[in-house]
């Protein structure tokens, strides 16, 4: 259906840019406004003080239990930072290529270094639409690749990745990512092992730990740091819970190469472990308990399958010929003395123990194995499903442990069905671009990579989170066009061809909820100030593109953004008690939490009655050995947890090399807030990212605290600042992920972006997940740094131009034809699924997962989406009918 716009005599461009009757008045009012406005972010809910249209102060909302400067300083800093993209931009080499009739080259090798031309919105959107249409015409819809998957750019319902999916699906779809960076290995293997995705699932209510737990074991897990931010609005509800658990006398142990802020606050006993060797530790502890007949055979018999095969492997009787997995065997691998391994195993067997594992340990070569080994060890303990005991993989995220309301959060637009079935696992973009047509496996199925000629990136900093960025820079040189929505000149913007200047959330209206798991509040994200420069919000950018291509009504359904905000609120559980007008004025409405939620135990129903509450695995039980995976016959994915030597680790490193771990940053959300000058002053060293290294490694390399350091390997090099510490083991260095890139005169990242060093190696052929924490590098004191510190936050050279093209040049009329053949009307089930269940982590194609996997994933997915019983049945029937056979 064509765009519904008054004045049919207007041209497509004129229609798109016709101002709303009150737009000028609304803009003037924003620019002159003074007062206080409620808003909400990933970093917490807030109240902004505005004077004459400018934010002068950000304060936490009263409901924020532990406000962070990421909110109070970072939001204000980045709104007015010099890194803001002032308006729509086109890379000079690309624009010259277009103006020359696509003759010669667009000079893709200059991405990241080229000058930029600021153009009008009609030119920028015209070139964007033409590039999309040209790509579809020449290479099919699969030639357009959406690199946006996670929606982490902001906390509201207008997540750019959703809007982008909706837009492209109206044109016949695009190739897309599948899986994610957060827990790509865990989210595929755990449903086969324990019947749930687990990594995005609610944890036992924290009161059950306070009242029952004797020992909490953190395995690379840092709740204090990582719970400072989350996917929706972080209100920091769980911090008082951890305080209460500690006050109750619970003992804490941390198995980690470095001491975390959680360890410092909880008083954890630090057990140093060589990175990427957790699997060996948990195998050895399992062996020890079994050999001493201290395992829970009754639990194993009732709740698991495959124990005999697992035991044979532990005892060295498996056909693979490896030795018994004794504590002595594991000591040589992990660096933990054999006596300590025995002590840990017996302590965990004798105490009411809760294991809390991080997502970080599965971001490694063979990253599926440590998760599976931990689950099997808990089966040996026999404590899964008991109050305050068992295993959890999300204690460090989303306020894991806070009680769940069971309510419905606000949800936004549907992405719609994507007719294109070409996928690329999130961490495999470089491989896809370098090997179009190459066959790969994912979740037991075979796929081939699409031939991508256009990349569209909205709300996602792809040139930060991809591994081996030098490889990615080479890979994108065969891509014709890279389009990016961005408020700031970060890596994704600098390595693009067209940058569409996007507003931040404080410059638009939106809505969100508190607590990924608790969902106990709804927050208004009210527009605080007018858009900065010539920026537009993502909804408006896609609306204008849709209007140019004749699909505006299909995109908007005749509704404004505020219509969607109101509808989202009224569909949430908060609307039962608080009218929208009251909510919007006050900025927050509560969703009640039932008292029984405070006693909820993860896997408790399964423990109570496994026959009535079977797991969604092939057997209905925990699979210590998986016949399903065995039948897949994937060479690097055994059917039970085994020790598989990583491609690079301290066990095969050259003398003097170090293992580089790259944890989540303390003062950022990935790359977000790296452009906050006040926050950078809290942690940078000589303006660069801090590298934490041991006193022993510092001395061996002649490095003192505060020196500049070069960290390098065959993939690249970075310049960072030394932070010498007693809280990291020798042979390991820690460089937080998420820095913005800036290459110095020698090609090194002068700001310390770790992904110039990390490998693009896959975790396995089952999951194709990232291996960012499998990284070996060399270290030396840097004596040849470029003067002046990092330049990552200096805007590129920009010129303005009034360049225009004749409208016939764009060929807008091709869009309507694509819409007509793209898809039939969505069924009720598809509308719910694509609107509320594919916003973040779940697969966007029902055919990617089997029936059993969908049954395992949907409980946590439905909980996060807030579906009622009838909606759950409708969607589940649809998923099972279309699941992979």
BELVEN-V42806 format. One record per backbone hydrogen bond with DSSP energy under -0.5 kcal/mol. NH is the residue of the N-H (numbers start at 1). CO is the residue of the C=O. E is the energy in kcal/mol with one decimal. If there is no record, write none. Layout:
nh=<NH,NH>
co=<CO,CO>
e=<E,E>
//
This chain:
nh=<5,10,15,16,17,18,23,24,26,27,28,29,30,31,32,33,33,35,37,39,41,44,46,47,48,49,50,50,51,53,54,56,57,59,61,64,65,65,71,72,73,74,75,75,77,78,79,80,80,81,84,85,86,89,90,91,92,95,96,97,98,99,100,101,102,103,103,110,111,112,113,114,116,117,118,118,119,119,124,125,126,127,128,129,130,131,132,133,134,135,136,137,138,139,140,143,144,145,145,146,146,147,147,148,149,153,154,157,159,162,163,164,165,166,167,168,169,170,171,171,172,173,175,175,176,177,178,187,188,189,190,192,193,193,194,195,195,196,197,199,201,205,206,208,209,209,210,211,212,213,214,215,216,217,218,218,219,219,220,220,226,227,228,229,230,233,234,234,235,239,242,243,244,245,246,247,248,249,250,251,253,254,255,255,256,256,259,264,265,266,267,268,269,271,271,272,274,277,281,282,283,284,285,286,287,288,289,290,291,292,293,294,295,296,297,300,301,302,303,304,305,310,311,312,313,314,315,316,317,318,321,325,326,330,331,332,333,333,334,335,341,342,343,344,345,346,347,348,349,350,351,353,354,355,355,356,357,357,358,362,363,364,366,367,369,370,371,372,373,374,375,376,377,378,379,380,381,382,383,386,389,390,392,397,398,400,402,405,415,419,424,426,428,429,432,433,434,435,437,438,440,442,443,445,447,449,452,453,454,455,456,457,459,462,464,464,465,466,468,469,471,472,473,474,475,476,477,478,479,480,481,483,484,485,486,486,489,490,494,495,496,497,498,499,500,500,501,502,503,507,508,510,512,514,515,517,519,519,520,521,522,523,524,525,526,526,528,529,534,535,536,541,542,543,544,545,546,547,548,549,550,551,552,555,556,557,559,564,565,566,567,568,569,570,571,572,573,575,575,576,577,578,583,584,585,586,587,589,591,594,597,598,599,600,604,607,608,609,613,615,617,622,623,624,624,625,626,627,630,631,632,632,633,633,635,637,644,652,653,657,658,659,660,660,661,661,669,670,672,674,676,677,680,681,682,682,683,683,684,685,688,689,691,692,692,693,693,694,695,698,699,700,701,702,703,706,707,709,710,711,711,712,713,716,718,719,720,720,721,722,723,725,729,732,733,734,735,736,737,744,747,749,750,750,752,754,756,757,758,763,768,773,774,775,777,778,780,781,782,783,789,794,795,799,801,809,810,810,811,812,814,815,817,818,819,820,821,822,822,823,831,832,833,834,835,836,837,837,838,848,849,851,854,855,856,857,858,859,860,861,862,863,864,865,866,867,872,873,874,875,876,877,878,879,880,881,882,883,884,884>
co=<3,7,11,12,13,15,20,20,22,23,24,25,26,27,28,29,30,50,48,46,44,41,39,59,37,57,35,48,54,33,51,49,49,47,45,61,63,235,68,68,69,69,70,71,73,74,75,76,77,78,81,487,84,499,117,497,115,91,92,93,94,95,96,98,97,97,100,107,108,494,110,110,797,90,116,799,88,117,120,121,122,123,124,125,126,127,128,129,130,131,132,133,134,135,136,140,141,143,454,144,175,145,456,456,147,459,151,511,157,159,159,160,161,162,163,164,165,166,167,168,169,168,141,144,422,146,424,183,185,185,186,189,189,190,190,190,191,190,856,197,198,600,401,205,205,206,206,207,208,209,352,352,251,354,216,253,217,356,218,255,222,223,225,226,42,513,41,232,233,236,238,239,240,241,242,243,244,246,245,214,216,269,218,253,254,271,727,260,261,262,263,263,252,254,269,270,334,274,277,278,279,280,281,282,283,284,285,286,287,288,290,289,289,380,295,296,297,298,299,300,622,306,307,308,309,310,311,313,312,312,318,314,324,326,327,328,329,330,330,331,337,338,339,340,341,342,343,344,345,346,347,351,215,353,390,217,355,392,219,359,360,362,763,364,366,366,367,368,369,370,371,372,373,374,375,376,377,378,378,383,386,353,355,394,229,397,399,518,834,417,176,178,425,426,428,429,430,431,449,435,447,445,766,442,440,438,450,143,143,481,145,483,485,460,461,462,461,462,758,755,468,468,469,470,471,472,474,475,476,453,453,455,498,457,484,500,83,488,490,491,493,482,482,89,484,498,499,486,536,504,505,525,523,521,233,398,514,515,514,514,589,512,587,510,38,524,506,506,86,532,501,537,538,539,540,541,542,543,544,545,547,546,546,551,552,553,556,560,561,562,563,564,565,566,567,569,408,569,572,573,574,574,579,580,581,582,583,522,520,592,594,595,596,597,601,603,604,605,609,620,615,303,193,305,622,305,639,625,626,627,628,629,629,630,633,634,642,649,649,654,777,731,658,775,659,733,672,668,669,671,673,675,676,677,678,679,679,680,680,688,685,751,721,690,734,691,723,732,725,694,695,696,697,699,698,722,704,720,780,709,718,778,716,713,711,749,709,718,689,707,691,693,257,729,659,692,661,690,663,748,744,717,742,748,749,752,753,754,754,769,764,363,771,773,658,712,710,701,708,781,786,791,793,116,118,806,806,807,807,807,811,812,813,814,815,816,817,818,819,819,827,828,829,830,831,832,832,833,833,845,846,884,850,851,852,853,854,855,857,857,858,859,860,861,862,862,868,869,870,871,872,873,874,875,876,877,878,880,846,849>
e=<-1.0,-2.2,-2.6,-2.2,-2.0,-1.0,-1.5,-0.5,-2.6,-2.4,-2.4,-2.2,-2.1,-2.1,-1.1,-0.8,-0.6,-2.3,-2.2,-2.3,-1.3,-1.0,-2.7,-3.1,-2.9,-2.8,-3.5,-0.6,-2.7,-3.2,-1.0,-2.9,-1.3,-2.6,-2.0,-2.0,-0.6,-2.3,-1.7,-1.7,-2.6,-2.0,-0.6,-1.0,-2.5,-2.6,-1.2,-1.0,-0.7,-0.6,-1.8,-3.1,-0.7,-2.8,-2.3,-3.2,-2.4,-2.8,-2.8,-1.6,-2.2,-2.8,-1.6,-1.7,-2.6,-0.5,-0.6,-2.1,-1.9,-2.0,-2.9,-2.3,-2.4,-2.6,-0.5,-3.3,-1.9,-0.5,-2.5,-2.8,-1.7,-2.6,-2.0,-2.8,-2.4,-2.3,-2.1,-2.7,-3.2,-2.1,-2.4,-2.5,-2.2,-3.1,-1.7,-1.8,-1.8,-0.5,-3.0,-0.5,-2.9,-0.8,-1.8,-0.5,-0.5,-0.6,-0.7,-0.8,-1.1,-0.8,-2.1,-2.8,-2.1,-2.5,-2.5,-2.6,-2.3,-1.3,-0.5,-1.1,-0.9,-2.9,-0.6,-2.6,-1.7,-0.7,-1.4,-2.6,-0.7,-2.1,-2.2,-0.9,-1.0,-0.6,-3.4,-0.8,-0.6,-0.6,-0.6,-3.6,-1.9,-2.2,-3.0,-2.0,-0.7,-0.7,-2.2,-2.2,-1.0,-1.9,-2.8,-2.1,-2.8,-2.6,-0.6,-3.1,-0.6,-3.0,-0.8,-1.5,-2.2,-2.0,-1.5,-1.1,-1.1,-2.4,-0.9,-0.6,-0.8,-0.8,-2.1,-1.9,-2.1,-2.3,-2.5,-2.5,-1.5,-2.0,-1.3,-2.4,-2.3,-3.2,-3.1,-0.5,-0.8,-1.8,-2.9,-1.8,-2.1,-2.9,-1.4,-1.7,-2.5,-3.2,-0.6,-0.6,-2.5,-1.2,-1.5,-2.3,-2.3,-2.3,-2.3,-1.8,-2.6,-2.6,-2.1,-2.2,-3.0,-1.8,-1.6,-3.4,-0.6,-2.7,-1.2,-2.1,-2.7,-1.8,-2.9,-1.5,-2.1,-2.0,-3.3,-2.2,-1.8,-2.4,-2.4,-1.5,-3.1,-0.9,-1.7,-3.2,-1.6,-2.4,-2.3,-1.3,-0.6,-0.6,-3.4,-1.9,-2.0,-2.1,-2.3,-2.7,-2.3,-2.6,-2.3,-2.6,-1.8,-1.5,-1.3,-1.1,-2.7,-0.5,-2.9,-3.1,-0.5,-2.3,-2.2,-1.2,-1.5,-1.5,-1.5,-1.8,-1.5,-0.5,-0.7,-1.9,-2.9,-2.2,-2.2,-2.6,-2.2,-2.2,-1.7,-1.9,-2.2,-2.1,-1.3,-1.6,-2.1,-1.5,-1.9,-1.0,-0.5,-1.3,-2.6,-2.5,-1.8,-0.7,-1.8,-2.3,-2.7,-0.5,-2.5,-2.5,-2.4,-1.4,-2.0,-2.2,-2.7,-2.5,-3.6,-1.9,-3.0,-2.2,-0.9,-2.5,-1.9,-2.4,-2.7,-2.6,-0.8,-1.7,-0.8,-0.7,-1.5,-1.4,-0.6,-2.5,-0.6,-1.8,-2.6,-1.6,-2.5,-2.4,-1.2,-1.1,-1.8,-1.1,-1.7,-2.9,-2.4,-2.1,-0.6,-1.6,-2.0,-1.9,-2.3,-1.9,-1.5,-3.0,-2.1,-2.4,-3.1,-0.5,-0.8,-1.5,-1.3,-1.7,-1.5,-1.6,-2.3,-2.3,-1.8,-0.9,-0.5,-1.2,-0.9,-0.6,-3.1,-2.9,-2.1,-2.4,-1.1,-0.6,-2.7,-1.8,-3.5,-1.4,-2.3,-2.2,-2.5,-2.4,-2.6,-2.3,-2.6,-2.4,-2.1,-1.5,-1.2,-3.0,-0.6,-1.9,-3.0,-3.0,-1.7,-1.8,-2.2,-2.6,-2.4,-2.6,-2.3,-2.8,-1.4,-1.6,-2.1,-0.6,-1.0,-1.2,-1.3,-1.8,-2.4,-3.4,-1.7,-2.5,-3.1,-2.2,-2.6,-0.5,-1.6,-1.7,-1.7,-1.0,-2.1,-2.1,-2.3,-2.2,-2.2,-2.7,-1.0,-2.6,-2.7,-2.2,-1.0,-0.8,-3.3,-0.7,-1.9,-2.1,-0.8,-0.6,-0.8,-1.0,-0.6,-2.1,-0.8,-1.8,-0.6,-2.2,-3.0,-2.8,-0.5,-3.0,-0.6,-2.5,-1.5,-0.5,-2.5,-1.6,-1.8,-0.8,-2.3,-1.6,-0.5,-1.4,-0.5,-1.3,-2.8,-2.4,-2.1,-0.9,-3.6,-0.6,-2.5,-0.5,-1.8,-0.5,-0.7,-2.3,-2.4,-2.3,-1.2,-1.3,-3.0,-2.3,-2.4,-3.3,-3.1,-0.6,-2.2,-2.3,-2.5,-0.5,-2.4,-2.7,-2.8,-0.5,-2.7,-3.3,-2.7,-2.6,-2.3,-1.5,-2.6,-2.3,-2.5,-0.5,-2.3,-3.0,-1.9,-2.5,-3.9,-0.8,-0.8,-0.8,-1.7,-2.6,-1.1,-1.5,-2.5,-2.5,-2.2,-0.7,-2.4,-3.5,-1.8,-0.5,-2.4,-0.7,-0.8,-1.8,-0.6,-2.4,-2.3,-1.6,-0.6,-0.9,-0.9,-0.5,-1.6,-2.2,-0.8,-1.4,-2.0,-2.0,-1.2,-0.7,-0.9,-0.7,-2.4,-1.9,-2.7,-3.1,-1.3,-2.7,-0.5,-2.2,-0.6,-2.2,-1.1,-0.6,-2.6,-2.6,-1.8,-2.4,-2.8,-0.5,-0.6,-2.1,-3.6,-1.7,-2.2,-2.1,-1.5,-1.6,-2.7,-2.2,-2.3,-2.5,-2.8,-2.5,-1.5,-2.7,-2.8,-1.9,-1.2,-0.7,-0.6,-2.7>
//
